[in-house]
Amino acid sequence: MATTRRKILVGTAISGTALLAGCSGMLGGNPDVVVFNRTDNELTADVTLVDADGEELVSERATIEPDGAFEHDDVLSSGTHTLGVDVEDGPSGEREFDVEDGDSLQARVDQDDIEFDKL
């Protein structure tokens, strides 16, 4: 039986779909919360995320390698949230954000300060 171009294209499409099934999260979007360590040293930080009702959505003590990051996903929903980062023997800070679906809250820890952003 001869292989036709149509059979090859259909087979390729089916194989590609099967390989990518379940990978949509990897193809786009950022984690809900990311704390970057932009120092030359490992750091330990308390990371908190609180919603408008005062419910703690994230409360973790994280050890982050130099140029590494702490990530937490599937915690944000639309509304007001406060992200706090308290570095052991280092800077601390918090920022309130108005969050929409698909946003990512990020903090970048430097030696003396913390910068917050929403993507």
C-alpha positions in Angstrom: 0.0 0.0 0.0 1.5 3.3 -1.1 1.9 6.1 1.5 0.2 9.2 0.3 1.1 12.8 1.1 -2.3 13.2 2.9 -1.6 10.2 5.2 1.8 11.6 6.1 0.3 15.1 6.9 -2.5 13.6 9.0 0.0 11.3 10.8 2.3 14.3 11.5 -0.6 16.4 12.8 -1.9 13.6 15.1 1.6 13.0 16.5 2.2 16.7 17.1 -1.1 17.1 18.9 -0.4 14.1 21.1 3.1 15.3 22.0 1.8 18.8 23.0 -1.3 17.5 24.9 -1.3 18.9 28.4 1.6 21.3 27.7 -0.4 24.5 27.3 0.8 25.9 30.6 4.4 25.5 29.5 3.8 27.4 26.3 2.7 30.7 27.8 2.1 32.7 30.9 4.1 33.2 34.1 3.6 31.7 37.5 1.2 33.7 39.7 4.0 34.7 42.1 7.7 34.9 41.4 10.4 36.1 43.7 13.8 36.6 42.0 17.1 36.6 43.9 19.4 39.1 42.1 22.1 38.9 44.7 25.4 36.9 44.7 24.3 34.9 47.8 21.7 32.4 48.7 18.8 34.0 50.6 16.0 32.9 52.8 12.8 34.9 52.6 9.2 34.7 54.0 6.9 35.2 51.0 3.2 36.0 51.7 0.3 36.7 49.4 -3.0 38.0 51.0 -6.2 38.8 49.2 -8.6 41.7 49.9 -10.5 39.7 52.6 -7.3 39.1 54.5 -7.0 35.4 53.5 -3.4 34.2 53.3 -3.1 32.5 49.9 0.7 32.0 50.2 2.8 31.9 53.3 6.1 30.1 52.7 9.7 30.4 53.8 11.8 30.0 50.7 15.5 29.5 50.2 16.5 30.9 46.9 19.9 30.4 45.2 21.8 33.3 43.6 20.1 34.2 40.3 17.3 31.7 41.2 13.6 32.2 41.8 10.8 31.1 44.1 7.6 30.4 42.1 4.0 29.7 43.2 1.1 29.2 40.8 -2.7 28.8 40.8 -3.3 31.3 43.7 -4.4 34.5 42.0 -7.9 35.6 41.1 -9.2 39.0 40.0 -9.2 41.5 42.8 -6.8 43.2 45.3 -3.8 41.2 46.6 -0.8 42.2 48.7 2.6 40.5 48.0 5.1 40.6 50.9 8.7 39.6 50.9 10.8 39.6 54.1 14.4 38.5 53.5 16.3 37.2 56.5 19.1 39.7 57.4 18.1 41.7 54.4 15.4 44.0 52.9 11.7 43.6 53.3 8.7 45.1 51.6 5.2 44.6 50.4 3.0 46.0 47.6 -0.7 46.0 46.9 -1.8 45.1 43.4 -5.1 45.2 41.5 -5.0 41.8 39.8 -6.8 40.6 36.6 -6.9 37.1 35.2 -3.5 36.1 33.7 -1.5 38.5 35.8 1.8 37.6 37.5 3.1 39.3 40.6 6.9 39.5 40.8 9.5 40.7 43.3 13.1 41.2 42.5 15.4 41.1 45.6 18.6 43.1 45.4 21.2 43.5 48.1 19.4 46.5 49.7 15.9 46.7 48.3 13.0 44.8 46.7 11.3 45.9 43.5 7.7 44.8 42.8 6.0 44.4 39.5 2.8 43.1 37.9 3.0 41.5 34.4 
